[in-house]
Amino acid sequence: MRLIALSGSLRARSSNGAVLRSALGFWDGPAATADIGALPHFNPDLDGEDATPPAPVAALRKAVAAADALLLVSPEYAHGVPGVLKNALDWLVSSGECVHKPVAVLTASPFPTGGDHANAQLRETLRMMTGEVVTAACREVPAIGPKIDAAAERVTDEPTLADLATAMAHLAAAVTVPSTPDPA
Ligand SMILES: Cc1cc2nc3c(=O)[nH]c(=O)nc-3n(C[C@H](O)[C@H](O)[C@H](O)COP(=O)(O)O)c2cc1C
């Protein structure tokens, strides 16, 4: 089972990057993180029938198409999804690589809300893209600051690690046994 991960933070020592790396540690199979920071801004004029998609877009689409499941890990900015991640998803809407693909959404925040707005928005976007949002594999991680070792880029909080392991197990299960559609 191959997993492709997308991070909504481009920041060095990102707390969401720590969550992403720790979550990947619980994935039983090949896993990679897409470089979405290199993508151009989405422009349908670059994506028409007669257009050749920019190389970073083609690479993203190839990586997502080759994956059995998708993991989105993101902070929340101004109660929304970081532009870099929404931009990546916009490039995947019409090309269809996310269709029926199991997806987990993890958001981490220094605040008690755990990035709940961004989490809900990402799930909604993926549902619109006909991705299979695996609710049992989604998490909002609150008060992330003391739960990570930023230098090691890993989660250190044991309950959070256990919860991430559970989330990734649910995502893996959805690859082999497709779940029923997630209610809005
Ligand atoms: C411009 C800006 C807006 C932010 N807005 C929110 C927000 O709406 N909700 C939230 O939980 N955190 C917000 N934060 C705090 C981020 O969650 C925090 O900076 C987090 O560490 C970013 O994730 P990262 O460590 O993975 O880069 C904001 C941060 C910045 C810089």
The ligand as an SDF file (V2000), in Angstrom:
LIG
                    3D

 31 33  0  0  0  0  0  0  0  0999 V2000
   -0.8080   34.2080    9.5100 C   0  0  0  0  0  0  0  0  0  0  0  0
   -1.1340   33.1680   10.5420 C   0  0  0  0  0  0  0  0  0  0  0  0
   -2.4500   32.8730   10.8060 C   0  0  0  0  0  0  0  0  0  0  0  0
   -2.7680   31.8770   11.7500 C   0  0  0  0  0  0  0  0  0  0  0  0
   -4.0790   31.5670   11.9570 N   0  0  0  0  0  0  0  0  0  0  0  0
   -4.3810   30.5220   12.7670 C   0  0  0  0  0  0  0  0  0  0  0  0
   -5.7320   30.0690   12.9020 C   0  0  0  0  0  0  0  0  0  0  0  0
   -6.6610   30.6210   12.3430 O   0  0  0  0  0  0  0  0  0  0  0  0
   -5.9630   28.9890   13.6850 N   0  0  0  0  0  0  0  0  0  0  0  0
   -4.9520   28.3220   14.3240 C   0  0  0  0  0  0  0  0  0  0  0  0
   -5.2270   27.3280   14.9830 O   0  0  0  0  0  0  0  0  0  0  0  0
   -3.6720   28.7400   14.2340 N   0  0  0  0  0  0  0  0  0  0  0  0
   -3.3690   29.8220   13.4760 C   0  0  0  0  0  0  0  0  0  0  0  0
   -2.0760   30.2310   13.3410 N   0  0  0  0  0  0  0  0  0  0  0  0
   -1.0380   29.5920   14.1480 C   0  0  0  0  0  0  0  0  0  0  0  0
   -0.4930   28.3620   13.4520 C   0  0  0  0  0  0  0  0  0  0  0  0
   -1.3080   27.2760   13.7760 O   0  0  0  0  0  0  0  0  0  0  0  0
    0.9310   28.1240   13.9720 C   0  0  0  0  0  0  0  0  0  0  0  0
    1.7860   29.1620   13.5240 O   0  0  0  0  0  0  0  0  0  0  0  0
    1.4580   26.7900   13.5490 C   0  0  0  0  0  0  0  0  0  0  0  0
    2.6630   26.5320   14.2370 O   0  0  0  0  0  0  0  0  0  0  0  0
    1.7180   26.7130   12.0630 C   0  0  0  0  0  0  0  0  0  0  0  0
    1.9310   25.3630   11.6910 O   0  0  0  0  0  0  0  0  0  0  0  0
    3.3830   24.7550   11.4410 P   0  0  0  0  0  0  0  0  0  0  0  0
    4.0960   24.7260   12.7790 O   0  0  0  0  0  0  0  0  0  0  0  0
    3.0970   23.3820   10.9580 O   0  0  0  0  0  0  0  0  0  0  0  0
    4.0970   25.6090   10.4430 O   0  0  0  0  0  0  0  0  0  0  0  0
   -1.7400   31.2210   12.4220 C   0  0  0  0  0  0  0  0  0  0  0  0
   -0.3950   31.5480   12.1430 C   0  0  0  0  0  0  0  0  0  0  0  0
   -0.0940   32.4970   11.2240 C   0  0  0  0  0  0  0  0  0  0  0  0
    1.3470   32.8120   10.9220 C   0  0  0  0  0  0  0  0  0  0  0  0
  1  2  1  0
  2  3  1  0
  2 30  2  0
  3  4  2  0
  4  5  1  0
  4 28  1  0
  5  6  2  0
  6  7  1  0
  6 13  1  0
  7  8  2  0
  7  9  1  0
  9 10  1  0
 10 11  2  0
 10 12  1  0
 12 13  2  0
 13 14  1  0
 14 15  1  0
 14 28  1  0
 15 16  1  0
 16 17  1  0
 16 18  1  0
 18 19  1  0
 18 20  1  0
 20 21  1  0
 20 22  1  0
 22 23  1  0
 23 24  1  0
 24 25  2  0
 24 26  1  0
 24 27  1  0
 28 29  2  0
 29 30  1  0
 30 31  1  0
M  END
$$$$
